[in-house]
């Protein structure tokens, strides 16, 4: 699964796009809107030249041990935790993501978090605990420096965090640690020393998309051969007749749709989009964009195709007596060059066998449909009536 990060060098706004995701940064308060904006924690800049960090209002944390928050800002956290007081930094993503790990950079080394919660939400209002941590002693001893190791989010126990020195961090992973969210917030209940505010020169976070198995879909705009000619897949509906390879016309039983992040990795990973062009597939009428696990149906494998297919699918499979060749295993298909969030669709046709699929034509190319079981139980798609 490809790693997605919000960090963008040169960032100058609280709204930006990185790794195909649109991000929005916000915070509970600001020390100075001109020099300590929320995006300062994500612009890969912590060297002392504005904007190099996010800083909360001054005087909200005790300047004496245990340097705890003494203001009124609070967040209600579900699952039995309740009201938690502390300044917060928030990151919103345009698609649901799972946070994997993170580390910190300092503006003032004494202002980084000590005790904190990382929480997630899908509406920006109801918050669920993902992770909490207590840093046993300051990992950094100089301003404008960064920790060199990362803390795992889905880990309960003692972890090590290395900066100027290596310190112990007690972490707790909650049951929601692997749940995809679109809002992430770090709520800081105390800082490591006596700066009287919380400040992050960087909150370096890494995410992945939620596990979705083998995504087998067409990009929006793909044209499917029906009894009325080729129609965009997004215009098809239950009951429409689709031309199959060897079974005549079959009615659509279900249609599903969802968004996916296409990162456009040079590696031929399965969780992204690929484009099939008429130059490489002479039967095509126009470019066709499909997911990496969506199979083209072929008479026989060419050199290397079978091995790559086994690496992706674990074995080889057939549909209508044709071999299934995943797009990411077919070197004729190229990685789609338009990174970002795209809507994908798939169809399941009427079949007495809940587990079987068909060969159909997409812009002239013979490809697979999905089974009713895949679309209903495994695809994580929204079904269209």
Secondary structure, DSSP 4 states (H G I P E B T S, - for coil): ---EE---TT--SSEEEETTEEEEEEES--S-TTTS-GGGGSSS--SSSSS--EE--TT-B-SSTT-BB-SS-EEEETTTTEEEESEEEEEEEEEEEEEEEEEEE-SSGGGSEEEEEEEEESSSSSBEEEEEEEESS-S--SSS-B-SS-EESS--EEEEEESSSEEEEEEEE-TTTTS-EEEEEEEEEEESSS-SS-EESEEEEEEEEPP--S---EETT-EEEETTEEEEGGG--TT-EEEBSSS-EEEEEEEEEEEEEE---SS--SSSEEEE-TTT-TT-SS-EEEETTPEEEESS--TTHHHHHHHHHSS--EETTEEEEEGGG-TTSEE-S--EEEEEEEEEE--SSTT---EEEETTEEEE-B-HHIIIIIS-PEEE-
